[in-house]
Amino acid sequence: MKFNKVAAVVACGALTAALGLFGCSSGSSEPAEQQGGSEPAAEEGSYTLVNDGVLTVATSPDFPPFENLEGDEYVGFDIELAKAIAEQLGLECEFTTIQFDGIVPAIQAGGQADVGISGITVDPERAESVDFTDPYYIADQSVAVMKGGDVTADNAADALNAEGMIIAVQSGTTGETFAQENFPNATIQPYGNATDAFAAMQAGQANAVCMDKAVVEKMLAEAYTDAEVVLSAATGEEYAVAVSKDNPELLAAINEAIATLQEDGTIDDLTAQFLA
């Protein structure tokens, strides 16, 4: 979710790995025969899964319109994208809730989920721990405040960087990084999820919220109509699927699925449905 300085464009693409297979169960293909006494090489299309026949997706469902819970149901852009990817792979799709800043470590450690799909921005630090697919969405950042306060669109750049200013962010996101880098004199207060960050602002415990532009707009339209956007930045962040470095065949399979979903218009349809 989210990255760096104003107008910065993340240029990280999908990373690949040549490490061995990993996981609690295997995919549909068995390893190919050894060649020349070397270790067995996996057939094209083989990969490991936490549970056979199921793509288990780690997500933090508090980031609408990308992922959210309506009752017990996972909904949002990333949720439907995950289902579409699983369908392309011939798999069922199941979701497991992990707080956002724990998703990358969970994928790296293995055992809890096969992939992380939760508005995760590709960045070099995360790429040291996991591989990323090709991007499926380009995101920007926005800052919102309660209406009628001292911070306005005219003075936001300076006012948000004043001492004593408290900016609520979601922990571990690039919204947090953006706020830290662009408002170094302010206090950047992290919260476990987006909802808590907005609630803190409404309760007067924070002066502003810094977060993904689409999320801010969704929150303001549906829950915080007494708040307004005072600053937006075209950060050009790339959202992608996080995959274990020990599972390169799954990375390749998901990249193929994403390419198909881009070509057949599925991703465009989801963008129009959730992000327009």
RABELTA-V463928 format. One line per field, one symbol per residue. phi: phi as a letter, one per 20 degrees, with the letter a starting at -180 (. if undefined). Layout:
# RABELTA-V463928
phi->???
This chain:
# RABELTA-V463928
phi->.obifgmfdfdfefedcdeffbqebdffdegfffcmmefgdffgneadcfcgmceedebdebcfeebbddmdefcpgffffffffgfgemdfccdcecggfdfggffffnnebebdcaleffbgffffdcecfffcbddcdccdcffnefecffdggeffeefnfddecegneffffgffeecfeeeedecfbfffffffffenebebcdaggffgfffffdccfedbedbcceemfdebeecgfecfffgffffffffffffenffffffffdcf
